[in-house]
Amino acid sequence: MSATASFTVPSPHGPTPVTISYARVGRGEPLLLLHGIGHHRQAWDPVVDILAIERDVIAVDLPGFGASPALPDGLTHDLPTTTAVLAAFCAALGLERPDVAGNSLGGLLALELAREQRVRSVTALSPAGFWSEAERRYAFGVLLAMRRIAQRLPLPLVERLSRTAAGRTALTSTIYARPARRSPEAVVAETLALARATGFDQTLRAGATVRFTDDLAGTPVTVAWGTRDLVLVRRQGVRAKRIIPKARLVRLPGCGHVPMNDDPALVARVVLDGSR
């Protein structure tokens, strides 16, 4: 069920109101789902119903993405601020140390929440922040190109392309290994989400200096990487394992950067196993 939560977070000007859009379904222990940059909570739709059989699933639109408005003046779309917003969001919903799964930027945010001991476990799917400088520049170039294309394509053309498997492949093959599996409606919605993401530019700029370096020995961590990830190449998973030695490293055969669409059953199993 779609809803919004409003709360305050500290800023240089005092407590500042923030609103977050989210969807919640299922019963059980809470499981927070975080999407990547330029995406929206619907990225998790292929696995939500599977997860909701066992868990109380809360899928979030990050600030400035999807249906969540950009952060107000005084708050920056950077890692510390977004982590603080997510912590305040959990408090507003009464979620005390939920399990969290995140993809790409969402995976990095999940790990940051673990660093602050705000979550019970983390499952990070192709998390950002384990790149070399060359890998980061490549990934940012890919993301910027995707954003510019999404902004320039007229909506009627996006709708027409989305009606065919070839068109869906042209629009989304950078992030999906099996783009033809996406529904036309989902492809249109995520193309618009990328084009209209008010938090995209500032979030990407803030990520230029991000490197995840800590060992989260106290929090169970699963890191999973698609073998066909074209944005954050899979050798970064090995690097993540070196940085977080106690993490469980899982290979996702045949999956791209956003693996929830490519193999929903496998991703759901990895998330549920990681949060047990």
VENJO-V365172 format. One record per helix or strand. SS is the DSSP state (H for helix, E for strand). FROM is the first residue (numbers start at 0). TO is the last residue. If there is no record, write none. Layout:
ss=SS from=FROM to=TO
ss=SS from=FROM to=TO
//
This chain:
ss=E from=1 to=8
ss=E from=15 to=24
ss=E from=28 to=33
ss=H from=40 to=51
ss=E from=54 to=59
ss=H from=78 to=91
ss=E from=98 to=102
ss=H from=104 to=114
ss=E from=120 to=124
ss=H from=132 to=151
ss=H from=154 to=161
ss=H from=164 to=171
ss=H from=178 to=180
ss=H from=183 to=195
ss=H from=199 to=208
ss=E from=219 to=225
ss=H from=234 to=242
ss=E from=247 to=251
ss=H from=258 to=261
ss=H from=263 to=273
//
